[in-house]
Each structure stands twice: as C-alpha cells, then as structure tokens.
Amino acid sequence: MLLKKLRRKKKNDNLDIWTIDECHFQQHGTRCRMWVPPEEKDPIVQHAPTRKSVAFFGGVRVNDGRFVYTKENIFNADSFKRFLQKLHRNRRRGKKIVVILDNARYHHARDLQPWLAKYKKSIELLFLPPYSPDLNPIERVWKLTRRLCTHNQYFKDLSELVDAVVPKFNEWSKPNETLRMLCAI
C-alpha cells in the first residue's frame, strides 16, 4: 500500500520526495574484517573504550540523490524542526516536499504542528508503518557511510570521527547517482 502510494507520488513532477532519518556514529567505529600477517600471532586492535557518538539528521532527495544533513547534540522536536526548515529552504522552486520518515515521538510533537500547518501546501510528512526501518531507504545510506568512513577505523576522539564522516556527506550534497540508486523507490 505504502509503496504504491510512493510510486504514484514519484511520477508527479511537482513533488520532491525526501527520505530522512537520524543516526548516531559511535566513536569506537566498527570492526568487520581485518588482515593480519601470518607471522603476527596476537594482533592488538585499538578500540576506543567509550560509548560516545556523534548525531546527525540526514535526508536524501529520492529524485536525484542529493544529500542534506545537520549535526545535532540531541534529537528532539526542536532539532527536527530545524532540519525540516533546512529541507524547506533547499527545496526546488515550485515543488512540494514529501518527507518519508519513521514514527519517532518527536516527529509527531505538538510543537511542530503550527509550523507544519503554516507550510502544509509545500511540505507533507509521510510516516512509515511502526517498527519498519527496513522500508526507509536512507537506512542504506547510513550503512554505506559506516562501511566507507568508519569500518576498521580507530577514532581517538569525536572530532576525528566527524572529520571522517562529514567529507563524505559534503561530497553527496550535490545530486549524485550513487544515492539516487541506493534510495530508489
């Protein structure tokens, strides 16, 4: 049902469809594979002993693969509203924005309602069914970002982690085929 609705909307040239979500990148990175010379019997793998992370809101315009992000300290109604305002400022002239997103509590916050009502002709929120992150195409972007930027990396502090992730986000800020294909509906 939802996919049919999205495919119908995608055919409308007056709509910009965005898929958005929030993500934390952990300072300890991820360890997936590593090569160790056969003569080394007991390798030492550096690993940050912390649960510190960096938080980002991110969105991909499904039409052309353009990526927009904001770095946040906390995810709440205010930070979400700032991100929606950024999307709204970056919309293409004469286009209505349709935002695909999950059901996080702050996505439904009362504080957002006046702003959403004011811009209801230019922005529409389309919520995914509960507990279905696999339906949100941006999850693939987070996975690719981790694979390209944080896998098998040691980050001494959070600034190094930000320095690893943000250049990739900036590279994707222009329309690109990689994200367009990754987030195709």
Backbone bond lengths (Angstrom), bond angles and torsions (degrees), N, CA, C in turn:
res aa  C-N    CA-C-N  psi(-1)  N-CA   C-N-CA  omega(-1)  CA-C   N-CA-C  phi
1 M - - - 1.460 - - 1.533 110.67 -
2 L 1.333 116.27 -51.23 1.459 120.71 -179.30 1.527 110.70 -63.97
3 L 1.337 117.41 -43.98 1.466 120.42 -179.50 1.523 111.30 -63.12
4 K 1.329 117.31 -38.23 1.465 120.18 177.39 1.526 110.20 -62.37
5 K 1.330 115.54 -43.58 1.459 120.67 179.78 1.529 110.53 -62.66
6 L 1.333 116.60 -42.80 1.466 120.56 179.54 1.523 111.94 -65.77
7 R 1.308 116.48 -40.97 1.475 119.58 179.43 1.523 111.09 -65.07
8 R 1.325 116.61 -36.44 1.472 119.71 176.04 1.521 110.07 -64.84
9 K 1.321 116.29 -44.55 1.457 120.28 -179.55 1.528 111.18 -65.12
10 K 1.329 116.41 -36.37 1.472 120.19 -178.37 1.526 111.51 -63.30
11 K 1.321 117.15 -29.21 1.466 120.90 179.64 1.529 112.13 -72.41
12 N 1.337 117.08 -18.31 1.456 121.87 -179.44 1.532 109.39 -79.37
13 D 1.327 117.01 115.81 1.469 121.49 -177.54 1.528 113.46 -69.98
14 N 1.319 117.78 -13.68 1.468 120.60 -179.58 1.525 112.73 -89.61
15 L 1.345 117.65 6.55 1.455 121.47 -178.52 1.523 111.03 -115.45
16 D 1.313 115.37 139.77 1.463 122.76 167.62 1.517 106.27 -107.73
17 I 1.321 117.05 117.49 1.456 120.71 -179.67 1.520 108.42 -97.37
18 W 1.328 115.77 125.11 1.463 122.57 178.92 1.518 108.96 -116.62
19 T 1.313 116.58 140.24 1.458 121.42 171.20 1.524 105.83 -111.80
20 I 1.327 117.00 125.25 1.465 119.42 -175.17 1.529 110.53 -129.73
21 D 1.324 113.99 157.23 1.459 121.03 176.43 1.524 107.74 -168.07
22 E 1.297 114.64 171.72 1.451 120.97 176.52 1.522 108.43 -113.79
23 C 1.334 115.39 155.94 1.462 119.00 -176.07 1.523 110.19 -152.18
24 H 1.321 115.62 144.77 1.460 122.21 171.92 1.526 108.44 -108.22
25 F 1.313 116.36 135.01 1.459 121.60 171.91 1.523 106.84 -109.02
26 Q 1.323 116.23 120.62 1.464 122.23 -175.02 1.530 111.40 -78.96
27 Q 1.329 115.94 143.41 1.454 120.51 178.64 1.524 111.32 -62.38
28 H 1.326 116.93 -33.02 1.467 118.10 -177.57 1.517 112.39 -75.22
29 G 1.339 117.80 -1.54 1.458 120.36 177.11 1.519 111.16 61.79
30 T 1.294 116.29 -156.80 1.459 120.93 178.29 1.518 108.59 -137.46
31 R 1.285 114.60 144.17 1.462 120.63 176.10 1.519 106.85 -110.99
32 C 1.300 116.10 120.25 1.461 117.21 179.37 1.523 111.06 -118.74
33 R 1.305 117.94 -50.26 1.461 121.12 178.86 1.511 108.33 -146.61
34 M 1.280 114.65 153.14 1.454 117.55 173.28 1.521 109.45 -153.56
35 W 1.300 114.56 152.38 1.445 120.47 178.00 1.520 107.33 -104.18
36 V 1.305 115.88 131.66 1.464 121.22 178.94 1.528 107.12 -125.26
37 P 1.331 116.53 130.13 1.466 118.18 177.66 1.527 110.36 -56.95
38 P 1.327 117.99 141.90 1.468 120.70 -176.29 1.524 113.67 -59.38
39 E 1.327 117.77 -27.55 1.466 119.69 -179.07 1.527 112.90 -75.73
40 E 1.326 117.28 -14.16 1.463 120.47 179.02 1.522 108.91 -90.09
41 K 1.304 116.47 113.06 1.467 121.26 -172.77 1.529 113.66 -86.23
42 D 1.322 117.17 -34.50 1.459 120.38 -175.63 1.534 109.25 -133.07
43 P 1.339 118.07 80.31 1.471 119.63 -176.78 1.520 111.78 -68.60
44 I 1.319 115.59 147.00 1.464 121.58 176.01 1.515 107.14 -106.04
45 V 1.322 115.62 121.24 1.450 121.70 179.79 1.515 107.79 -107.61
46 Q 1.347 116.30 118.82 1.455 119.51 178.74 1.522 109.04 -70.72
47 H 1.312 114.26 139.13 1.454 120.48 -177.29 1.524 107.49 -148.63
48 A 1.323 117.02 127.07 1.459 119.95 -179.72 1.531 109.41 -70.34
49 P 1.326 117.88 120.87 1.471 120.69 -177.59 1.527 111.45 -82.91
50 T 1.316 115.97 64.74 1.454 119.57 -175.79 1.528 110.24 -150.38
51 R 1.305 114.47 163.65 1.471 119.69 175.13 1.529 109.77 -112.76
52 K 1.320 116.79 18.56 1.460 120.15 179.46 1.521 110.19 -68.58
53 S 1.342 114.32 148.54 1.456 118.41 -178.48 1.525 110.40 -148.56
54 V 1.311 114.70 168.83 1.458 123.12 175.62 1.516 106.70 -116.68
55 A 1.328 116.28 136.08 1.459 121.37 -175.19 1.530 110.85 -109.33
56 F 1.330 115.43 138.65 1.458 122.02 178.36 1.519 110.33 -136.64
57 F 1.338 115.58 141.01 1.452 121.14 160.75 1.517 104.77 -93.14
58 G 1.315 116.98 141.49 1.455 120.14 177.87 1.509 110.41 -142.97
59 G 1.321 114.92 152.45 1.452 120.37 177.75 1.512 110.96 -147.10
60 V 1.312 115.63 143.68 1.465 121.82 176.98 1.521 108.43 -119.96
61 R 1.341 115.11 128.22 1.465 119.21 173.77 1.523 106.45 -78.30
62 V 1.320 115.95 112.58 1.461 123.05 -174.81 1.525 111.24 -59.32
63 N 1.330 117.21 -33.37 1.458 121.64 -176.56 1.533 112.33 -59.25
64 D 1.351 117.52 -40.42 1.465 119.36 -173.98 1.531 114.85 -136.71
65 G 1.328 118.39 0.93 1.462 120.59 176.86 1.518 115.48 81.30
66 R 1.315 118.29 16.54 1.466 120.71 178.27 1.525 109.70 -74.66
67 F 1.343 116.04 137.67 1.464 121.98 -177.19 1.523 110.22 -110.74
68 V 1.332 116.21 135.61 1.463 122.92 175.93 1.522 106.70 -128.36
69 Y 1.338 117.01 140.13 1.465 119.72 -178.74 1.522 110.56 -146.42
70 T 1.325 115.16 160.89 1.460 122.54 168.48 1.524 107.57 -138.37
71 K 1.314 115.97 141.55 1.464 121.65 175.07 1.523 106.37 -89.21
72 E 1.316 116.95 133.50 1.461 121.56 -175.63 1.524 111.12 -127.82
73 N 1.314 115.55 157.69 1.467 120.86 172.27 1.522 110.80 -90.04
74 I 1.323 115.14 -31.81 1.457 120.72 -177.05 1.530 108.26 -150.71
75 F 1.317 115.88 149.85 1.458 120.62 174.96 1.523 108.36 -97.56
76 N 1.324 116.14 116.77 1.458 121.20 175.98 1.527 108.46 -154.04
77 A 1.315 117.86 -174.92 1.466 121.51 -176.56 1.531 111.45 -61.65
78 D 1.330 117.26 -38.23 1.472 119.92 -179.19 1.525 111.98 -66.95
79 S 1.318 116.65 -46.14 1.467 118.94 -179.72 1.530 110.41 -67.32
80 F 1.318 117.19 -36.50 1.459 120.70 177.50 1.531 110.62 -65.11
81 K 1.318 116.54 -41.37 1.466 120.47 178.39 1.522 110.57 -62.55
82 R 1.342 117.81 -41.89 1.468 121.08 177.11 1.529 110.96 -59.31
83 F 1.345 115.77 -40.21 1.455 119.12 179.55 1.533 110.65 -67.26
84 L 1.332 117.60 -43.32 1.466 120.49 177.09 1.530 111.32 -60.97
85 Q 1.333 116.42 -38.51 1.467 120.11 177.88 1.531 110.48 -63.86
86 K 1.327 116.10 -38.44 1.468 119.73 177.39 1.533 110.09 -64.07
87 L 1.327 117.12 -43.96 1.471 120.24 176.29 1.524 110.13 -59.36
88 H 1.320 115.77 -44.13 1.458 120.76 -177.68 1.527 111.26 -63.33
89 R 1.329 117.16 -41.17 1.469 120.96 178.07 1.529 111.56 -65.47
90 N 1.332 116.81 -30.69 1.465 121.12 -176.90 1.530 113.39 -93.05
91 R 1.316 116.85 7.80 1.470 117.90 -178.13 1.522 109.39 -72.20
92 R 1.325 113.71 154.55 1.462 119.35 178.57 1.522 108.95 -78.33
93 R 1.303 114.89 143.12 1.469 121.83 -175.63 1.533 111.14 -53.72
94 G 1.323 115.21 129.45 1.452 121.09 176.50 1.519 114.92 79.17
95 K 1.319 118.01 4.72 1.463 121.50 -177.94 1.523 109.81 -104.11
96 K 1.316 115.64 142.89 1.458 121.56 172.55 1.526 107.78 -93.39
97 I 1.313 116.56 140.84 1.461 121.87 179.61 1.527 109.30 -95.07
98 V 1.329 115.77 130.21 1.460 122.13 171.37 1.519 105.79 -113.73
99 V 1.323 116.67 121.32 1.462 122.05 -175.35 1.520 109.89 -108.35
100 I 1.342 115.49 121.39 1.464 121.74 175.36 1.521 106.82 -92.37
101 L 1.332 116.94 125.25 1.461 119.61 -177.51 1.518 111.00 -152.93
102 D 1.327 114.73 167.08 1.466 120.07 -179.66 1.526 109.72 -85.55
103 N 1.313 116.29 -172.13 1.463 121.94 -174.36 1.520 113.68 -103.78
104 A 1.318 117.68 36.84 1.462 119.08 176.05 1.530 108.73 -56.41
105 R 1.302 115.62 145.52 1.470 121.04 -174.30 1.539 111.85 -55.57
106 Y 1.331 117.04 -41.90 1.467 119.26 -176.99 1.529 112.34 -73.38
107 H 1.320 119.85 -12.47 1.462 121.38 173.83 1.529 110.68 -71.33
108 H 1.330 116.96 -19.53 1.465 122.74 -179.58 1.532 111.93 -108.47
109 A 1.308 117.96 10.45 1.471 121.81 -172.40 1.531 112.33 -59.42
110 R 1.320 114.39 144.52 1.467 120.89 178.11 1.526 111.57 -61.59
111 D 1.328 116.24 -33.96 1.468 120.27 -178.92 1.529 112.61 -62.22
112 L 1.321 117.64 -24.37 1.466 121.63 -179.65 1.523 112.79 -80.14
113 Q 1.313 116.76 -26.11 1.461 121.42 -170.19 1.535 114.27 -56.64
114 P 1.341 119.67 -44.16 1.474 118.25 178.91 1.532 112.11 -61.41
115 W 1.332 116.91 -41.74 1.464 120.13 179.50 1.529 110.31 -65.31
116 L 1.325 117.41 -45.08 1.465 121.06 179.19 1.534 111.27 -63.05
117 A 1.332 116.73 -38.43 1.464 120.06 178.28 1.534 110.77 -65.44
118 K 1.317 115.98 -38.84 1.468 120.59 179.77 1.532 111.18 -63.08
119 Y 1.320 116.95 -37.03 1.471 121.41 -175.76 1.531 112.98 -109.52
120 K 1.320 117.22 25.48 1.470 119.81 -175.15 1.527 113.24 -62.92
121 K 1.321 118.44 -22.04 1.466 120.46 177.86 1.531 112.16 -79.96
122 S 1.329 116.94 -14.84 1.464 118.65 -176.74 1.526 113.93 -119.99
123 I 1.334 118.45 -5.88 1.466 120.17 178.19 1.531 109.53 -146.41
124 E 1.315 115.05 138.15 1.469 121.56 179.66 1.529 108.18 -136.16
125 L 1.319 116.61 132.53 1.464 121.40 177.49 1.524 108.79 -96.99
126 L 1.331 115.69 130.22 1.453 122.12 179.68 1.524 107.66 -119.94
127 F 1.333 116.17 106.58 1.457 121.45 -173.59 1.527 111.67 -85.50
128 L 1.313 115.11 137.20 1.462 122.05 175.14 1.524 109.17 -75.53
129 P 1.326 117.68 159.62 1.466 119.11 175.49 1.533 110.08 -61.83
130 P 1.334 118.03 152.16 1.468 120.81 179.30 1.525 111.95 -57.44
131 Y 1.322 114.95 144.93 1.475 123.32 174.97 1.532 112.66 56.75
132 S 1.324 115.98 44.95 1.461 118.94 178.90 1.532 111.41 -135.41
133 P 1.323 118.02 57.81 1.468 119.38 -179.20 1.528 112.74 -62.16
134 D 1.328 116.82 -24.11 1.460 120.15 179.90 1.530 112.27 -65.89
135 L 1.336 118.20 -16.45 1.457 121.22 178.22 1.530 112.95 -85.38
136 N 1.322 117.12 -11.74 1.452 120.43 -178.63 1.532 109.39 -91.25
137 P 1.331 117.53 112.03 1.466 120.02 -175.58 1.522 114.95 -59.42
138 I 1.330 118.93 -25.55 1.456 119.14 -177.82 1.533 112.28 -68.06
139 E 1.317 117.12 -19.05 1.474 119.21 176.00 1.523 110.44 -58.16
140 R 1.329 116.78 -32.07 1.471 120.64 177.31 1.526 111.08 -67.61
141 V 1.322 116.45 -32.69 1.468 120.91 178.29 1.520 110.13 -68.00
142 W 1.339 116.84 -42.67 1.469 119.72 178.01 1.527 110.03 -61.52
143 K 1.321 116.61 -41.80 1.466 120.47 179.75 1.533 110.93 -63.62
144 L 1.325 117.02 -43.55 1.463 120.93 178.19 1.525 110.78 -64.57
145 T 1.320 117.34 -40.80 1.467 121.19 178.83 1.519 110.49 -60.50
146 R 1.317 116.70 -45.01 1.471 119.58 178.19 1.533 110.58 -61.39
147 R 1.329 115.87 -44.14 1.459 118.78 -177.79 1.535 111.23 -64.08
148 L 1.335 116.91 -41.38 1.459 120.56 -177.00 1.528 113.58 -80.06
149 C 1.331 117.24 -30.12 1.470 119.79 -169.31 1.525 115.76 -114.44
150 T 1.328 118.83 -27.84 1.462 117.91 -172.69 1.521 114.84 -121.58
151 H 1.345 118.99 -16.64 1.463 119.81 -179.27 1.525 110.28 -61.98
152 N 1.321 114.13 135.17 1.466 122.17 176.47 1.526 113.05 55.82
153 Q 1.325 116.03 34.93 1.464 121.37 178.43 1.527 109.41 -117.79
154 Y 1.302 114.97 145.95 1.457 121.03 173.91 1.520 107.58 -107.60
155 F 1.329 117.47 126.32 1.456 122.48 179.40 1.530 108.38 -115.44
156 K 1.300 114.88 111.36 1.458 120.53 -178.07 1.528 111.10 -63.08
157 D 1.332 116.60 -36.39 1.466 120.64 176.92 1.527 109.80 -148.02
158 L 1.316 115.95 174.86 1.468 120.46 -175.18 1.529 112.80 -65.79
159 S 1.324 117.21 -30.07 1.466 118.60 179.95 1.527 111.09 -64.47
160 E 1.334 117.66 -34.63 1.464 120.42 175.89 1.527 110.99 -65.76
161 L 1.323 116.28 -37.33 1.462 120.59 177.50 1.529 110.56 -64.35
162 V 1.322 116.51 -45.23 1.465 120.90 177.76 1.538 109.77 -61.11
163 D 1.328 116.40 -42.47 1.467 120.66 179.18 1.527 112.60 -63.87
164 A 1.319 117.71 -23.25 1.465 121.18 178.30 1.525 111.72 -83.22
165 V 1.325 117.36 -33.84 1.465 121.23 -172.97 1.530 112.64 -91.43
166 V 1.314 118.02 -43.70 1.467 121.95 -172.75 1.535 113.45 -60.87
167 P 1.334 120.79 -40.15 1.475 117.86 177.38 1.534 113.29 -58.29
168 K 1.311 117.17 -36.59 1.466 119.91 177.36 1.526 110.01 -66.74
169 F 1.335 117.04 -42.22 1.458 120.64 176.93 1.531 110.79 -60.75
170 N 1.332 116.49 -42.77 1.462 120.31 179.41 1.532 111.26 -64.79
171 E 1.310 116.05 -38.04 1.476 120.42 176.91 1.526 110.47 -61.25
172 W 1.318 116.49 -38.56 1.458 121.43 -178.89 1.528 113.35 -81.61
173 S 1.338 118.36 -1.62 1.467 119.89 -175.84 1.532 112.63 -70.65
174 K 1.317 116.54 -17.03 1.465 120.30 173.39 1.527 107.43 -95.04
175 P 1.328 116.81 151.09 1.467 117.83 178.08 1.528 111.21 -51.34
176 N 1.319 116.42 134.21 1.472 119.19 -178.65 1.519 111.16 -146.66
177 E 1.303 114.05 150.63 1.455 122.17 -175.19 1.524 112.24 -70.57
178 T 1.322 118.34 -33.95 1.464 121.46 -178.27 1.525 111.01 -58.26
179 L 1.318 116.16 -52.61 1.470 119.31 -178.47 1.531 111.56 -72.75
180 R 1.323 117.10 -32.17 1.468 119.26 178.01 1.529 109.75 -61.39
181 M 1.333 116.50 -44.12 1.460 120.18 179.66 1.536 111.04 -70.92
182 L 1.326 116.39 -38.96 1.461 121.08 -178.80 1.527 111.83 -64.52
183 C 1.320 116.57 -33.54 1.470 121.33 -175.84 1.522 112.67 -106.92
184 A 1.311 117.02 19.71 1.474 120.18 -178.82 1.534 109.97 -63.21
185 I 1.315 114.66 143.90 1.471 120.91 178.89 1.520 108.33 -107.02
